[in-house]
Amino acid sequence: MILHAIGRDDWAQALAAGEVRPVSLAEQGFAHCSDFGTMRLPVNHLFAGRTDMVLLVIDPAGLPLRWEPGDPPVPDGPWFPHVYGPIPVGSVVAAHDLLPDADGRFELPSALAGGAT
C-alpha cells in the first residue's frame, strides 16, 4: 500500500470525478505519494499547518508507479512512490482524516501505525 495526502475538498471532487488528479500531476508529471514510514516527510513539507487534509491508502496494483528520490532529491534520502497518471478512486482502499498536532505537524494516524487500513 502507498499513501497520498489530499485536501478534503479535493477528495470530494476526486470522488465525483472517479479519479485523483493532484496539481503535481500537471506540474511535475506525477502524484506525490509515500509509504507508511516516510509519510510525514512530504506531508509536512507540502501541507504543514493545514487542517483540511485526508490521507488516502492506495493499492498500487496496476498504477503507473515508480520509486524515485524525493523531489527535490536529498543525497542518501529516502525514495518515494510517484504515480505517473491519475489515481482511480477504486484504487483507494481507505481514507483517514489527517490532523496536525499542536505545532502544525503531521504524523501517521494511529489507525495506520501498524500499516493497517
C-alpha distances in whole Angstrom, upper triangle without the diagonal:
4,7,10,14,16,20,21,23,21,18,21,22,19,19,23,22,19,17,16,18,19,22,20,20,23,24,22,21,17,15,14,10,9,7,8,12,13,12,16,17,16,17,20,21,21,21,23,25,24,24,23,19,16,12,10,6,6,5,6,9,12,12,14,12,14,13,16,18,18,20,23,22,23,25,23,20,17,15,12,10,13,13,16,17,16,13,14,14,13,10,10,9,10,13,14,17,17,21,22,24,28,28,26,23,19,17,14,15,16,14,11,13,12,8,9,9
4,7,10,13,17,18,21,18,16,20,21,17,18,22,21,18,16,14,16,15,18,17,17,20,21,19,18,14,11,10,7,6,5,7,10,10,9,13,14,13,13,17,18,17,18,20,22,21,21,20,16,14,10,8,6,5,7,7,10,13,11,13,10,12,11,14,15,15,17,20,19,20,23,21,18,14,12,9,7,10,10,14,15,14,11,14,14,14,10,10,10,11,12,13,16,15,19,20,22,26,26,23,20,17,15,12,14,16,15,12,13,13,10,11,11
4,7,10,13,15,18,15,14,17,18,15,16,20,20,18,15,12,14,13,16,15,15,19,20,18,18,14,10,9,5,5,6,7,10,9,7,10,12,11,10,14,15,14,14,17,19,17,18,16,13,10,7,5,5,6,9,10,13,15,13,15,12,14,13,15,16,15,16,19,19,20,23,22,18,15,13,10,9,10,11,15,15,14,11,14,13,14,11,9,10,10,10,10,13,12,15,16,19,23,22,20,17,13,13,10,12,14,13,10,13,14,11,12,11
4,7,10,12,14,12,11,14,15,13,14,18,17,16,13,10,11,10,13,12,13,16,17,16,15,12,8,7,5,7,9,10,13,11,8,11,12,10,9,12,13,12,12,15,17,15,16,14,10,8,6,5,7,8,11,11,15,16,13,15,13,14,14,15,16,14,15,17,19,20,23,23,19,16,15,11,10,10,10,13,13,12,10,12,12,14,12,10,12,11,10,11,12,11,14,16,19,22,21,18,16,13,13,12,13,16,16,13,15,17,14,15,13
4,7,9,12,10,9,13,14,13,14,17,17,17,14,11,12,10,12,12,14,17,17,16,17,14,10,8,8,9,11,12,14,12,9,10,11,9,7,10,12,9,9,12,13,11,12,10,7,6,4,6,9,11,14,15,19,20,17,18,16,18,17,18,18,15,16,18,20,21,24,24,20,18,17,13,13,13,13,16,16,14,12,15,14,16,14,12,14,12,9,9,10,8,11,12,16,19,18,15,13,11,12,11,12,16,15,14,16,18,16,16,15
4,6,8,6,6,10,11,10,12,15,15,15,12,9,10,8,10,11,13,15,16,16,17,14,10,10,10,12,15,16,18,16,12,13,15,12,9,12,13,10,9,12,13,11,11,8,6,5,6,8,11,12,16,17,20,21,18,19,18,20,20,20,21,18,17,20,22,23,27,27,23,21,20,16,16,15,14,16,16,13,12,14,13,16,15,12,15,13,10,10,10,9,12,14,17,20,20,16,15,13,15,14,14,18,18,16,19,21,19,19,17
4,6,5,6,9,10,10,12,14,15,16,14,11,12,10,12,13,15,17,17,18,19,17,14,13,14,16,18,19,21,19,15,15,17,14,11,13,15,11,9,12,12,9,9,6,4,6,9,10,14,16,19,20,24,24,21,22,22,23,23,24,24,21,20,22,24,26,29,30,26,24,23,20,19,18,18,20,18,16,15,16,15,18,18,15,17,15,11,11,10,9,11,13,17,19,19,15,15,14,16,16,16,19,19,19,21,24,22,22,19
4,5,5,6,9,10,11,13,14,15,14,12,14,12,14,17,18,20,21,22,22,20,16,17,17,18,20,20,23,21,17,18,20,17,14,16,18,15,12,15,14,11,9,5,6,6,9,11,14,16,20,21,24,25,23,24,24,26,26,27,27,24,24,26,28,29,33,33,29,27,26,23,22,21,20,22,20,17,16,17,14,17,18,14,16,14,10,10,9,10,11,14,18,20,20,17,17,15,17,17,16,19,18,19,21,24,22,21,18
4,5,5,6,9,10,11,12,14,13,12,13,12,13,16,17,18,20,21,22,20,17,18,18,21,23,23,26,24,20,21,22,20,17,19,20,16,14,17,16,13,12,8,9,9,13,13,17,18,22,23,26,26,23,25,25,27,28,28,29,26,25,27,29,31,35,35,31,29,28,25,23,22,21,22,20,17,16,17,15,18,19,16,18,16,13,14,12,13,15,17,21,23,23,20,20,19,21,21,20,23,22,22,25,28,25,25,22
4,5,5,6,9,10,10,12,10,8,9,8,10,13,14,15,16,18,18,16,13,15,16,18,21,22,24,22,19,20,21,18,15,18,18,15,14,17,17,13,13,10,9,9,12,12,15,16,19,20,23,23,20,21,21,23,24,25,26,23,22,24,27,29,32,33,29,27,25,22,20,19,17,18,16,13,13,14,12,16,16,14,17,16,13,14,13,14,16,18,22,24,24,20,20,19,21,20,20,23,22,22,25,27,24,24,21
4,5,5,6,9,10,10,9,7,10,10,13,15,15,17,19,20,19,17,14,15,15,17,19,20,23,21,18,19,21,18,16,18,20,16,15,18,18,15,14,10,9,8,10,9,13,13,17,18,20,21,18,20,20,23,24,25,26,23,23,25,27,29,33,33,29,27,25,21,19,18,17,18,16,13,11,12,9,13,13,11,13,12,9,11,11,12,15,18,21,24,24,21,21,18,20,18,18,21,19,19,22,24,22,21,17
4,5,5,6,9,10,10,10,12,13,15,18,18,19,21,23,22,20,17,19,19,21,23,23,26,25,21,23,24,22,19,22,23,20,18,21,20,17,16,12,12,10,13,12,15,16,19,21,23,23,21,23,23,26,27,28,30,27,26,29,31,33,36,36,33,30,29,25,23,22,20,21,19,15,14,13,11,14,15,13,15,14,11,13,13,15,17,20,24,26,27,23,23,21,23,22,20,23,22,22,25,27,24,23,20
4,5,5,6,8,9,8,10,11,13,16,15,16,19,21,20,18,16,18,19,22,24,25,28,26,23,24,25,22,20,23,23,20,19,22,22,18,18,14,14,13,15,14,17,17,20,21,23,22,20,22,23,25,27,28,29,27,26,28,30,33,36,36,33,31,29,25,23,21,19,20,17,13,13,12,11,14,16,14,17,16,14,16,16,18,20,22,26,28,29,25,25,23,25,24,23,26,25,24,27,29,27,25,22
4,5,5,6,5,5,7,9,12,15,14,15,18,19,18,16,13,16,16,19,21,22,25,24,21,23,24,20,19,22,23,19,18,22,22,19,19,15,14,12,13,12,14,14,16,17,19,19,16,18,19,22,24,25,27,25,24,26,28,31,34,34,31,28,26,22,20,18,16,16,14,10,9,9,7,11,12,11,14,14,12,15,16,17,20,23,26,29,29,25,25,22,24,22,22,25,23,22,26,27,24,23,20
4,6,5,7,8,11,13,16,18,17,19,22,22,21,19,16,18,18,21,22,23,26,25,22,24,26,23,21,24,25,22,21,24,24,21,20,16,15,13,14,12,14,14,16,18,19,19,18,20,21,24,26,27,29,27,27,29,31,34,37,37,33,30,28,24,22,20,18,19,16,12,11,9,6,9,12,10,13,13,11,14,15,18,21,24,27,30,30,27,26,24,25,23,22,25,22,22,25,26,24,22,18
4,6,8,10,12,14,17,20,18,19,22,24,22,21,19,21,21,24,26,27,30,29,26,27,29,26,24,27,28,24,23,26,26,23,22,18,18,16,17,16,18,17,19,21,22,21,20,22,23,27,29,30,32,30,29,32,34,36,39,39,36,33,31,27,25,23,20,21,18,14,13,11,9,12,15,14,16,16,15,18,19,21,23,26,30,32,33,29,29,27,28,26,25,28,26,26,29,30,27,26,22
4,6,8,9,12,15,17,15,16,20,21,19,18,16,19,20,23,25,27,30,28,25,27,28,25,24,27,27,24,23,27,27,24,23,20,19,17,18,16,18,17,19,19,20,19,17,19,21,24,26,28,30,28,27,30,32,34,38,38,35,32,29,26,23,21,18,18,14,11,11,9,9,11,14,14,17,17,16,19,20,22,25,27,31,34,34,30,30,27,29,27,26,29,27,26,30,31,28,27,23
4,7,10,13,16,18,16,17,21,21,19,17,16,18,18,21,23,24,28,27,24,26,27,24,23,27,27,24,24,27,28,24,24,20,19,16,17,14,16,14,15,16,17,16,15,17,19,22,24,26,29,27,27,29,31,34,37,36,33,30,28,24,21,19,16,17,13,10,9,6,5,8,10,11,14,15,15,18,20,21,25,27,31,34,34,30,30,27,28,26,25,28,25,24,28,28,25,24,20
4,6,10,13,14,12,14,17,18,15,14,12,15,15,18,20,22,25,24,21,23,24,21,20,24,24,21,21,24,26,22,23,19,17,15,15,12,14,12,14,14,15,14,12,14,15,19,21,23,25,23,23,26,27,30,33,33,30,27,24,21,18,16,12,13,10,6,5,4,5,8,9,10,13,14,14,17,19,20,23,25,29,32,32,28,27,25,25,23,23,26,24,23,26,27,23,23,20
4,6,10,11,10,12,15,15,13,11,9,11,12,15,18,20,22,21,18,20,21,17,17,20,20,17,17,21,22,19,20,16,14,12,12,10,12,11,13,13,16,15,12,13,14,17,19,20,22,20,20,22,24,27,30,30,27,24,22,18,15,13,11,12,9,6,5,6,7,10,10,10,13,14,13,15,17,17,20,22,26,29,29,25,24,21,22,21,21,24,23,21,24,25,22,22,19
4,7,8,6,8,11,12,10,9,8,11,12,16,19,21,24,21,19,21,21,17,17,20,19,16,17,21,22,19,20,17,15,15,15,13,15,14,16,15,18,16,13,13,14,17,19,19,21,19,18,20,23,26,29,29,26,24,21,18,15,13,10,10,8,5,7,9,10,14,13,13,17,17,16,18,19,19,22,23,27,30,29,25,24,22,24,23,23,27,25,24,26,28,24,25,22
4,5,6,8,9,10,10,8,6,8,11,14,18,20,22,19,17,18,18,14,14,17,16,12,13,17,19,16,18,15,13,13,13,13,15,14,17,16,19,19,15,15,15,17,18,18,19,17,15,18,20,23,26,27,24,22,20,16,14,12,10,11,10,8,9,12,13,16,15,14,18,18,16,18,18,17,19,21,24,27,26,22,21,19,21,21,22,25,24,23,25,27,24,24,22
4,5,6,6,8,9,9,8,10,13,16,20,22,24,21,18,19,18,15,15,17,15,12,13,17,19,17,19,17,15,16,16,16,19,18,21,19,22,21,18,17,17,18,19,19,19,17,14,16,19,22,26,27,24,23,21,17,16,13,13,12,11,11,13,15,16,20,19,18,22,21,19,21,20,19,21,22,25,28,26,22,22,21,23,23,24,28,27,26,28,30,27,28,25
4,5,5,5,6,6,6,7,11,14,18,20,22,18,17,18,16,13,13,16,14,11,13,17,19,18,20,18,16,17,16,16,18,17,20,18,21,20,16,15,14,15,16,15,16,13,11,13,16,19,22,23,21,19,17,14,13,10,10,10,10,11,12,16,17,20,19,18,22,22,20,21,21,20,22,22,25,28,26,22,21,20,22,22,24,27,27,25,27,28,25,27,25
4,6,6,4,4,5,8,11,15,18,21,23,20,18,20,19,15,16,19,17,15,17,20,23,21,23,20,18,18,17,16,18,16,18,16,19,17,14,12,13,14,16,15,17,15,13,15,18,21,24,25,22,21,18,15,13,10,8,7,7,7,10,13,15,18,17,17,21,21,20,22,23,21,24,25,28,31,29,26,24,23,24,24,25,29,28,26,28,29,26,27,25
4,6,6,7,9,12,15,19,22,25,26,23,22,23,22,18,19,21,19,16,18,22,24,22,24,22,20,21,21,20,22,20,22,20,22,20,17,15,16,17,19,18,19,17,15,17,19,23,26,27,25,24,21,18,17,13,12,10,9,10,13,16,18,21,20,20,24,25,23,25,25,24,26,27,30,33,31,28,27,25,27,27,28,32,31,29,31,33,30,31,28
4,6,8,10,11,15,18,22,25,26,22,21,22,20,16,18,20,17,14,17,20,23,21,24,22,21,21,21,21,23,22,24,22,24,23,19,17,17,17,18,17,17,15,12,14,17,20,23,25,23,22,20,17,17,13,13,12,12,13,16,19,21,24,22,23,26,26,25,26,26,24,26,26,29,31,29,26,25,24,26,26,28,32,32,30,31,33,30,31,30
4,6,8,9,13,16,20,23,23,20,19,20,18,15,17,19,16,14,17,20,23,22,25,23,21,21,21,20,22,20,22,19,22,21,17,15,14,14,15,13,14,12,9,11,14,17,20,22,20,19,16,14,14,10,11,9,11,13,15,19,21,23,21,22,25,25,24,25,26,24,26,26,29,31,29,26,25,24,25,25,27,31,31,28,30,31,28,30,28
4,7,10,13,16,19,23,24,21,20,22,20,16,18,21,19,17,19,23,26,24,26,24,22,22,21,19,21,19,20,17,19,18,14,11,12,12,14,13,15,14,12,14,16,19,22,23,21,20,17,14,13,9,9,6,8,10,13,16,19,21,19,20,23,24,23,25,26,25,27,28,31,33,32,28,27,25,26,26,28,31,31,28,30,31,27,29,27
4,6,9,12,16,19,20,17,17,19,17,14,15,19,17,15,17,21,24,22,24,22,19,19,17,16,17,15,16,14,16,15,11,9,9,9,11,11,13,12,11,13,15,18,21,22,19,17,14,11,10,6,5,4,6,8,10,14,16,18,16,17,20,21,20,22,23,22,24,25,28,31,29,26,24,22,23,22,24,28,27,24,26,27,24,25,24
4,6,10,13,16,18,15,14,16,15,12,13,16,15,12,14,18,21,19,21,19,16,15,13,12,14,12,14,12,15,15,11,10,9,11,12,12,14,12,11,14,16,18,21,22,19,17,14,10,9,6,5,7,7,8,8,12,14,16,14,14,17,17,17,18,19,18,21,22,25,28,26,23,21,19,20,19,21,24,23,21,23,24,21,22,20
4,7,11,14,15,12,10,12,11,8,9,13,12,10,12,15,18,17,19,18,14,14,12,12,13,12,15,13,16,17,13,12,10,11,11,10,11,9,9,12,13,15,18,19,15,13,11,8,7,5,7,9,11,11,11,15,16,18,15,15,17,17,16,17,18,16,19,19,22,25,23,20,18,16,17,16,18,22,22,19,20,22,19,21,19
4,7,10,12,9,8,11,10,8,9,13,13,12,13,16,19,18,19,18,14,13,10,9,10,9,12,10,14,15,12,12,10,10,10,11,12,10,11,14,14,16,19,18,15,12,10,6,5,6,7,11,12,12,11,14,15,16,13,12,15,15,14,15,16,15,18,18,21,24,23,20,17,15,15,13,16,19,18,15,17,18,15,17,16
4,7,8,6,5,9,9,8,9,12,13,13,14,16,19,18,19,19,15,14,11,10,10,10,12,11,15,17,14,15,11,11,9,11,11,10,12,14,14,15,18,16,13,10,8,5,6,8,10,14,15,16,14,17,17,18,15,14,15,15,15,15,16,14,17,17,20,23,22,19,16,13,13,11,14,17,17,13,14,15,12,15,15
4,6,6,6,9,10,10,11,14,15,16,17,18,21,20,21,21,17,15,11,11,9,10,11,11,14,17,15,16,13,13,10,12,13,12,15,17,17,17,19,17,14,10,9,7,7,11,13,16,18,18,16,18,18,19,15,14,14,14,15,15,17,15,18,18,20,24,23,21,17,14,12,10,13,15,15,11,11,12,9,12,13
4,6,6,9,11,12,12,14,16,17,17,18,20,20,20,20,16,15,11,11,9,11,13,14,17,20,18,19,16,16,14,16,16,15,18,20,19,19,21,19,16,12,12,11,11,14,16,20,21,21,18,20,19,20,17,15,14,14,14,13,15,13,16,16,18,22,21,19,16,13,10,7,10,11,11,8,8,9,7,10,11
4,6,8,9,11,12,13,15,17,17,18,20,21,21,22,18,17,14,15,13,15,16,16,19,22,21,21,18,17,14,15,15,14,17,18,17,16,18,16,13,10,11,10,12,15,18,21,23,23,21,23,23,24,20,19,18,17,17,16,18,15,17,17,18,21,20,19,15,13,10,8,12,13,14,11,9,10,9,13,14
4,6,6,8,9,11,12,13,14,15,18,18,20,20,17,16,13,14,14,15,17,16,20,22,20,20,16,16,13,13,12,11,13,15,14,13,16,14,10,8,9,8,10,13,16,19,21,21,20,23,22,24,20,19,19,18,17,17,17,15,17,16,17,20,19,17,14,11,10,9,13,15,16,13,12,14,12,15,16
4,6,6,6,9,10,11,12,13,15,15,16,16,13,12,9,11,11,13,15,16,19,21,19,20,16,16,14,15,14,12,14,16,16,16,18,17,14,11,11,9,11,13,15,18,20,20,18,20,20,21,18,16,17,15,14,13,14,11,13,13,15,18,17,15,12,9,8,7,10,13,14,11,11,13,12,14,14
4,6,5,6,8,10,10,10,13,13,15,16,13,13,11,13,14,16,19,19,23,25,22,23,20,19,17,17,15,13,14,16,16,15,18,17,14,12,13,12,14,16,18,21,23,22,21,23,22,24,22,19,20,18,16,14,14,11,12,10,12,15,14,12,8,6,5,7,10,13,15,13,12,15,14,17,17
4,6,6,6,9,10,10,14,15,17,18,15,16,13,16,16,18,20,20,24,25,22,22,19,18,15,14,12,10,11,12,12,12,15,14,11,10,11,10,13,14,17,20,22,22,21,24,24,26,23,21,22,20,19,18,17,14,15,13,15,17,15,13,10,9,9,10,14,17,18,16,15,18,17,20,20
4,6,5,6,8,9,13,13,16,16,13,14,12,14,15,16,19,18,22,23,20,20,17,16,14,13,12,8,9,10,12,12,16,16,12,11,11,9,11,12,14,17,19,19,18,21,21,23,21,19,21,19,18,17,16,13,15,14,16,19,16,14,11,10,11,12,15,18,19,17,17,20,18,20,20
4,5,5,5,7,10,10,12,12,10,11,9,12,14,16,19,19,23,24,21,21,19,19,17,17,15,12,13,14,15,16,19,19,16,14,14,12,14,14,16,19,20,19,18,21,20,23,20,18,19,17,15,14,13,10,11,10,13,16,14,11,9,7,9,10,12,16,17,15,16,19,17,19,18
4,6,5,5,8,9,12,13,11,13,13,15,17,19,23,23,26,28,25,25,22,22,20,19,17,13,14,14,16,16,19,19,16,15,16,15,17,17,19,22,23,23,22,24,24,26,24,21,23,21,18,16,15,11,11,9,11,13,11,9,6,6,9,11,14,17,19,17,17,20,19,21,21
4,6,6,10,11,14,15,13,15,15,17,19,21,24,23,27,28,24,24,21,20,19,17,15,11,11,11,13,13,17,18,14,14,15,14,16,16,18,20,22,22,21,25,25,27,25,23,25,23,20,19,18,14,15,13,15,16,14,11,9,10,12,14,17,20,22,20,20,23,22,24,24
4,6,10,10,13,13,11,13,13,15,18,19,22,22,26,26,23,22,20,20,19,18,16,12,11,12,15,16,19,21,17,16,16,14,16,15,17,19,20,19,19,22,22,25,23,21,23,21,19,18,16,13,14,13,16,17,15,12,11,11,13,15,17,21,22,20,21,24,22,24,23
4,6,6,9,10,8,11,12,15,17,19,23,23,27,28,24,24,22,23,21,21,19,16,15,16,18,19,23,23,20,19,19,17,18,17,19,21,21,20,20,22,22,25,23,20,22,20,17,16,14,11,11,9,13,14,13,9,9,9,12,14,15,19,20,19,20,23,22,23,22
4,6,9,11,10,13,14,17,20,22,25,26,29,31,27,28,25,25,24,23,21,17,17,17,19,19,23,24,20,20,21,19,20,20,22,24,25,24,23,26,25,28,26,23,25,22,19,17,15,11,10,8,10,11,9,6,6,7,11,14,15,18,20,20,20,23,23,24,23
4,6,9,10,13,15,18,21,24,27,28,32,33,30,30,28,28,27,26,25,21,20,21,23,23,27,27,24,23,24,22,23,23,25,27,27,26,25,27,26,29,27,24,26,23,19,17,14,11,9,6,9,9,8,4,6,8,12,15,16,19,21,20,21,25,24,25,24
4,6,7,10,13,16,19,22,25,26,30,31,28,28,27,27,27,26,25,21,21,21,24,24,28,29,25,24,24,22,23,22,23,25,25,23,22,24,23,26,25,22,23,20,17,15,12,9,8,7,10,12,11,7,9,9,13,15,15,19,20,20,21,24,24,24,23
4,6,9,12,15,19,21,25,26,30,31,29,30,28,29,28,28,27,24,24,25,27,27,31,31,27,26,26,24,24,24,25,27,26,24,23,24,22,25,24,21,22,19,15,13,9,8,6,7,10,11,12,8,10,10,13,15,14,17,18,19,20,24,23,23,21
4,7,10,13,17,19,23,24,28,29,26,27,26,28,27,27,27,24,23,25,27,28,32,32,28,26,26,23,23,23,23,25,24,21,20,21,19,22,22,18,20,17,13,11,8,8,7,9,13,15,15,12,13,12,15,15,14,18,18,18,21,24,22,22,20
4,7,10,13,16,19,21,24,26,23,24,23,24,24,24,24,21,21,22,24,25,29,29,25,23,23,20,19,19,19,22,21,19,17,19,17,20,19,15,17,14,10,9,6,5,7,9,13,15,16,12,12,10,12,12,12,15,16,15,18,21,19,19,17
4,6,10,12,16,18,21,23,20,22,21,23,22,23,24,21,21,23,25,26,29,29,25,23,22,19,18,18,18,21,20,17,15,16,14,16,15,12,13,10,6,6,5,5,8,11,14,18,18,15,14,11,12,11,10,14,13,13,16,18,16,16,13
4,7,10,13,15,18,20,18,20,18,20,19,21,21,19,19,22,23,24,27,26,22,20,19,16,15,16,16,19,18,16,14,15,13,15,13,10,11,8,6,5,6,6,9,12,15,18,19,16,14,11,11,9,9,12,11,10,13,15,13,13,11
4,6,10,12,15,17,15,17,16,18,18,20,21,19,20,22,24,25,28,27,23,20,19,15,14,14,13,17,16,14,11,12,10,11,10,6,8,6,5,6,9,9,13,16,19,22,22,19,18,14,14,12,11,14,12,11,14,15,13,12,9
4,7,9,12,15,14,16,15,17,17,19,21,19,21,23,24,25,27,26,23,19,18,15,13,14,13,17,17,15,11,12,11,11,8,6,6,5,6,8,11,12,16,18,21,24,24,22,19,16,15,12,12,14,12,9,12,13,10,9,7
4,6,9,11,10,13,12,14,15,18,20,19,20,23,23,25,27,26,23,19,17,14,11,12,11,14,14,12,9,9,9,9,5,4,6,7,9,12,15,15,19,21,24,28,28,25,22,19,18,15,15,17,15,13,16,16,12,12,9
4,6,9,8,12,11,14,15,18,21,20,22,25,25,26,28,27,24,20,18,15,12,13,12,15,14,13,10,10,10,9,5,6,7,10,12,15,18,19,22,25,27,31,31,28,26,22,21,17,18,20,17,14,17,16,13,12,11
4,6,5,8,7,10,12,15,18,18,20,23,22,24,26,25,22,19,16,13,9,10,9,12,12,12,9,10,12,11,7,9,10,13,15,17,20,20,24,26,29,32,32,29,26,23,22,19,20,22,20,17,19,18,15,15,14
4,6,9,9,12,14,17,21,21,23,26,25,27,29,27,25,21,18,16,12,13,11,13,13,13,11,11,13,11,8,11,12,15,17,20,24,24,28,30,32,36,35,33,30,27,25,22,23,25,22,20,22,21,17,17,16
4,7,8,12,14,18,21,22,23,26,26,28,30,28,26,23,20,17,13,13,10,11,11,12,10,10,13,11,9,12,14,17,20,23,26,26,30,32,34,38,37,34,32,29,28,25,26,28,26,23,25,24,20,21,19
4,5,9,12,15,18,19,20,22,23,25,27,26,24,21,17,14,11,10,7,8,8,9,7,9,12,11,9,11,14,17,18,21,24,24,27,29,32,35,35,32,29,26,26,23,24,27,25,22,24,24,20,20,19
4,7,10,13,16,17,18,20,20,23,25,24,22,20,16,13,10,8,6,5,6,9,9,11,15,15,12,15,17,20,21,23,26,25,29,30,33,36,35,32,30,27,27,25,26,29,27,24,26,26,22,23,22
4,7,9,13,14,15,18,17,20,22,21,19,16,12,10,6,6,4,6,8,11,10,13,16,16,13,15,17,19,20,22,24,23,27,28,30,34,33,30,27,24,24,22,24,26,25,22,23,23,20,21,20
4,6,10,11,13,15,15,17,18,18,16,13,10,8,6,5,7,8,11,14,14,17,19,20,16,18,20,21,22,24,26,25,28,28,31,34,32,30,27,24,24,22,25,27,26,23,24,24,20,22,22
4,7,9,12,14,12,14,15,14,12,10,6,5,4,6,9,11,14,16,16,19,21,21,18,19,20,22,22,23,25,24,26,26,29,32,30,28,25,22,22,20,23,25,25,21,22,22,19,21,21
4,6,9,11,9,11,12,12,10,8,5,5,6,7,10,12,15,18,18,21,23,24,21,21,23,24,24,25,27,24,27,26,29,32,29,27,24,22,22,21,24,27,27,23,23,24,21,24,24
4,7,8,5,7,9,9,7,6,4,6,9,9,13,14,18,20,20,24,25,27,23,23,25,26,25,26,27,24,26,25,27,30,27,25,22,21,21,21,24,26,27,24,23,24,22,25,25
4,5,5,7,10,10,7,7,6,6,9,9,13,14,17,19,19,23,24,26,23,22,24,24,23,24,24,21,23,22,24,27,24,22,19,18,18,18,22,25,26,22,22,24,21,24,24
3,5,8,11,13,10,11,9,9,11,10,13,14,17,18,19,23,24,27,24,23,26,25,24,25,25,22,24,22,25,27,24,22,20,19,20,20,24,27,28,24,25,26,24,27,26
4,7,10,12,10,11,11,11,14,13,16,17,19,21,22,26,27,29,27,26,28,28,27,27,27,24,25,23,25,27,24,22,20,20,21,22,25,28,29,26,26,28,26,29,29
4,6,9,7,9,9,10,13,13,17,17,21,23,23,27,29,30,27,27,29,29,28,28,28,25,26,25,27,29,26,24,21,21,21,22,26,28,30,26,26,27,25,29,29
4,6,5,8,9,12,15,16,19,21,24,26,26,30,31,32,29,29,30,30,29,28,28,25,26,24,26,28,24,23,20,20,21,22,25,28,29,26,25,27,25,29,29
4,5,9,10,14,17,18,22,23,26,28,29,32,33,35,31,31,33,32,32,31,32,28,29,28,29,30,27,26,24,23,23,24,28,30,31,28,27,28,27,30,31
4,7,9,13,16,18,22,23,27,29,28,32,33,34,30,30,31,31,31,30,31,28,29,27,28,30,28,27,23,23,22,23,26,28,30,26,25,26,24,28,29
4,7,10,13,15,19,21,24,26,25,29,30,31,27,27,28,28,27,27,27,24,25,24,25,27,24,23,20,19,19,19,23,25,26,23,22,23,21,25,26
4,7,10,13,16,19,22,23,22,26,27,28,24,23,24,24,24,24,25,22,24,22,24,26,24,23,19,18,17,17,20,22,23,20,19,20,18,22,23
4,7,9,13,15,18,20,19,23,24,25,21,21,23,23,23,23,25,22,24,24,25,28,26,24,21,19,18,18,21,23,24,20,20,20,18,21,22
4,6,10,12,15,17,16,19,20,22,18,18,19,20,20,20,21,19,22,22,24,27,25,23,20,17,17,16,19,21,22,18,18,19,16,19,19
4,7,10,12,14,13,16,17,18,15,15,17,18,18,19,21,19,22,23,25,29,27,24,22,19,18,17,19,22,21,18,19,19,16,18,18
4,6,9,11,11,14,16,18,15,15,18,19,19,20,22,20,23,24,26,29,28,25,22,20,20,19,21,24,24,20,22,22,19,21,20
4,6,7,8,11,13,15,12,13,16,17,18,20,22,21,24,25,28,31,30,27,24,22,22,20,22,25,24,21,23,23,20,21,20
4,7,9,12,15,17,14,16,19,21,21,23,25,24,27,28,31,34,33,29,27,25,25,24,26,29,28,25,27,27,24,25,23
4,6,9,13,14,13,14,18,20,20,22,24,24,27,28,31,34,33,30,28,26,26,25,26,29,28,25,28,28,24,25,23
4,6,9,11,11,12,16,17,17,20,21,21,25,26,30,33,32,29,27,25,25,24,25,28,26,24,26,27,24,24,21
4,6,8,7,8,12,13,14,17,19,19,23,25,28,31,31,27,26,23,23,21,22,25,23,20,23,24,20,20,18
4,5,5,7,11,13,14,17,19,20,24,26,30,33,33,30,28,25,25,23,23,25,23,21,25,25,21,20,18
4,5,5,8,10,11,14,17,18,22,24,28,31,31,28,27,23,24,21,21,23,21,19,23,23,20,19,15
4,5,7,10,12,16,19,20,24,27,30,33,34,31,29,26,25,22,22,24,21,20,23,23,19,18,15
4,6,9,11,15,18,19,23,25,28,32,32,29,27,24,23,20,20,22,19,17,20,20,17,16,13
4,6,7,11,14,15,19,22,25,28,29,26,24,20,20,17,17,19,16,14,18,18,15,13,10
4,7,10,14,16,19,22,25,28,29,26,25,21,20,16,15,17,14,12,16,16,13,11,7
4,7,10,12,16,19,22,25,26,23,22,18,17,14,12,14,11,10,14,14,12,10,6
4,7,9,13,16,19,22,23,20,19,16,15,13,11,13,11,11,14,16,13,12,8
4,6,9,13,15,19,20,17,16,13,12,10,8,10,8,9,12,14,13,12,9
4,6,10,13,16,17,14,14,11,12,10,8,11,10,11,14,17,16,15,12
4,7,10,13,14,11,10,7,8,8,7,10,11,11,13,16,15,15,14
4,7,10,11,8,8,7,8,10,8,11,13,13,15,18,18,18,17
4,7,7,5,5,5,7,10,10,13,15,15,16,19,19,20,19
4,5,5,5,6,8,11,11,13,16,16,16,20,20,21,21
4,6,7,10,12,15,15,16,19,20,19,23,24,25,25
4,6,9,11,15,16,18,21,21,20,24,25,26,26
4,7,10,13,14,17,19,19,19,23,23,24,24
4,7,10,12,15,17,17,16,20,20,22,22
4,7,8,11,14,13,13,17,16,18,18
4,6,9,11,10,9,13,13,15,16
4,6,8,7,6,10,10,11,12
4,5,5,6,10,10,11,10
4,5,5,8,10,10,11
4,6,8,8,7,7
4,5,5,5,6
4,6,7,9
4,6,9
4,7
4
